[in-house]
Amino acid sequence: MSVFLRTSSKRSVFLLQAKFEVSHFQASERLLMTSPALKAKEAVDALKGNPYFEKYAKKIAALQQTSPEELLSRLEAFEKEKAKDRKVSKDEARAFSTPAPAKSGHASGLTKPKLLDEIMKTELLQDKTADEIKKIWEDYHKSKDVIAATIPADIYNKIYNRSLEHPTFLLPLPRSEGYEFIVCQFAGNEIHFTPLISYQAHKENAPECLTITHYTDLKDLNKIVLMKGEFNKDILNATEAQCLANQIQLYYGQDDEKRLQIMDQFTNKPLEFKHMDLIARLESLSL
């Protein structure tokens, strides 16, 4: 059974701006044969259930008396704009994932580690400082639909070593009506992410919504590791992908006692593990 918690989050990066809405007005077909004054009166009666009605009651009443036609025209125009806003909000707000088909081929853990020279000309990085490489790396990916970063070698070593203890973990992702849980699995220098609902259906063959690759070619010489994250735009956007990448560093790359306790419970004491603890840690900071 899938685990989805539909809770509100003050810190969610996906909250829509609040707008004044006339939520109870709908033109009735029987008003088509009545006078503008009667139409306006019935429209105003319908508005009285709106929580903002009292604030604008005097202005509405004045316009109703002086020009009921104009009042009706404004209400109709507002209703059309409101309908347009509802469509935009529905398109922009991401809902929870649905199970995707299982991926074909071998499991991700059996793939050959990727090398840096497979995606860019490494000669461009020769004799460059860590800061210069960071800028080149970020500029190289700026126009691409990926997330990218440079990670200090000591932080990456901590992430890698901790992944040996906790190769699989669960991360919360803010959605339009709460949180969806995403499973992350480490495989060498890669991290594979998939919605929990897909993982429950297909296990290791679940299709990824995000794949993070760490390129360690420069770790010894320049003391940095280059990171690239490729995401499925049908499931995630860049902000959501970055949110997941940030949480990886918070759990695997830092020594926060509460997060380490949650990871230990997830791996070794599943009966003590609580999904709400993950959400509480996410809401305690701004990613």
QUIFEN-V55674 format. One record per residue. N is the residue number from 0. D_CENTER is the distance of its C-alpha to the mean C-alpha in Angstrom with 1 decimal. Layout:
{{N:D_CENTER} {N:D_CENTER}}
This chain:
{{0:22.1} {1:18.3} {2:16.8} {3:14.3} {4:14.5} {5:14.2} {6:14.6} {7:14.0} {8:12.4} {9:14.2} {10:12.0} {11:8.7} {12:7.6} {13:7.1} {14:10.8} {15:13.2} {16:16.5} {17:19.3} {18:22.0} {19:25.6} {20:26.0} {21:29.3} {22:28.1} {23:31.4} {24:33.3} {25:34.2} {26:37.3} {27:39.7} {28:41.8} {29:44.9} {30:44.6} {31:45.3} {32:49.1} {33:49.2} {34:49.9} {35:47.2} {36:48.3} {37:47.7} {38:44.4} {39:43.3} {40:44.6} {41:42.7} {42:39.5} {43:39.9} {44:40.6} {45:37.4} {46:35.6} {47:37.1} {48:34.5} {49:31.8} {50:31.1} {51:31.6} {52:34.9} {53:37.2} {54:35.9} {55:36.9} {56:39.8} {57:42.6} {58:41.3} {59:40.6} {60:44.1} {61:45.8} {62:44.2} {63:45.1} {64:48.7} {65:49.1} {66:47.1} {67:45.6} {68:44.9} {69:42.7} {70:40.8} {71:40.2} {72:39.1} {73:36.6} {74:35.2} {75:34.9} {76:33.2} {77:30.7} {78:30.1} {79:29.4} {80:26.9} {81:25.2} {82:24.9} {83:23.4} {84:20.7} {85:19.9} {86:19.5} {87:17.2} {88:15.0} {89:15.0} {90:14.2} {91:11.2} {92:9.6} {93:7.7} {94:9.9} {95:10.2} {96:11.4} {97:15.1} {98:17.3} {99:17.9} {100:21.3} {101:22.4} {102:22.6} {103:26.2} {104:28.1} {105:28.1} {106:25.7} {107:23.4} {108:25.4} {109:28.5} {110:27.4} {111:29.2} {112:27.5} {113:26.7} {114:28.7} {115:28.0} {116:31.0} {117:29.4} {118:26.9} {119:28.8} {120:32.3} {121:32.7} {122:36.0} {123:34.0} {124:33.0} {125:36.6} {126:38.1} {127:34.9} {128:33.8} {129:30.4} {130:29.3} {131:30.6} {132:28.8} {133:25.5} {134:26.0} {135:27.1} {136:24.1} {137:21.6} {138:23.8} {139:24.0} {140:20.3} {141:19.7} {142:20.3} {143:18.5} {144:15.1} {145:14.4} {146:13.5} {147:16.8} {148:18.5} {149:21.8} {150:22.3} {151:25.6} {152:27.7} {153:28.3} {154:24.6} {155:24.1} {156:27.2} {157:25.9} {158:22.6} {159:24.7} {160:27.3} {161:25.0} {162:23.4} {163:26.9} {164:27.0} {165:23.5} {166:22.7} {167:20.2} {168:17.7} {169:14.8} {170:11.5} {171:9.5} {172:5.7} {173:5.3} {174:5.9} {175:8.6} {176:11.3} {177:10.6} {178:9.0} {179:9.0} {180:10.9} {181:10.7} {182:14.2} {183:15.1} {184:18.7} {185:20.7} {186:23.4} {187:25.5} {188:23.7} {189:20.6} {190:17.6} {191:16.3} {192:13.1} {193:13.1} {194:11.9} {195:14.5} {196:16.0} {197:16.8} {198:18.2} {199:20.3} {200:21.7} {201:22.4} {202:22.4} {203:22.8} {204:22.9} {205:19.3} {206:17.6} {207:15.0} {208:11.5} {209:11.8} {210:15.2} {211:16.0} {212:19.7} {213:21.8} {214:25.0} {215:27.7} {216:30.5} {217:30.9} {218:30.3} {219:34.1} {220:35.3} {221:32.7} {222:30.9} {223:27.4} {224:25.1} {225:23.0} {226:19.4} {227:17.7} {228:14.4} {229:14.5} {230:11.6} {231:12.1} {232:11.0} {233:11.7} {234:8.9} {235:6.3} {236:6.6} {237:8.1} {238:6.1} {239:3.3} {240:6.9} {241:8.5} {242:7.0} {243:8.4} {244:11.4} {245:12.1} {246:12.3} {247:14.7} {248:16.9} {249:16.9} {250:18.1} {251:20.1} {252:21.2} {253:22.4} {254:25.0} {255:23.4} {256:25.7} {257:23.4} {258:20.7} {259:23.5} {260:24.9} {261:21.8} {262:21.8} {263:25.5} {264:25.2} {265:22.6} {266:25.0} {267:28.4} {268:28.4} {269:26.1} {270:28.0} {271:27.0} {272:23.3} {273:21.2} {274:17.5} {275:17.6} {276:18.6} {277:15.3} {278:13.6} {279:16.5} {280:16.1} {281:12.5} {282:13.7} {283:16.8} {284:15.4} {285:13.3} {286:11.3}}
